[in-house]
Amino acid sequence: MKKRYSIWLLLISCLNIFLLVGCSAQKSINNSLEQIERSVQHSDLKDNSSERIAVDFVRHVDGDTSVFLVNGKEQKVRYLLIDTPEGSVAKFFNKVNLV
C-alpha cells in the first residue's frame, strides 16, 4: 500500500511540474510577443523605396556585380536574380566571343 501511494504521489508531482512549467513558458512567450508588437507599432519606420541617391559608376566586376562611387566611397553592388557565369569560364567565353 505504501509503495502504491509513493508511485501515485510521484506521478502527481511530475504532472504538476509539467503543467506549471508549460504554463509559465506560455506566459513569457505571450509577454515577448506583446512587447515586440508594441515596439513595431510605435517605431518610426518609413518607406525609403522612393528615395534616390545620385551615384557615379566606377566599373563592372563581372556580369552581376558593379562598383559605384557613393559619397566618396566605393560600394560594390551585386544584382539579384541575374545568373551569369563567373571566374575563368566567363573570362574564356568573353575572349572567344566578344574580342
Secondary structure, DSSP 8 states (H G I E B T S, - for coil): -HHHHHHHHHHHHHHHHHHHHHHHHHHHHHHHHHHHHHHHHHS-----TT-----EEEEEEETTEEEEEETTEEEEEE-TT-----THHHHHHHHHHH-
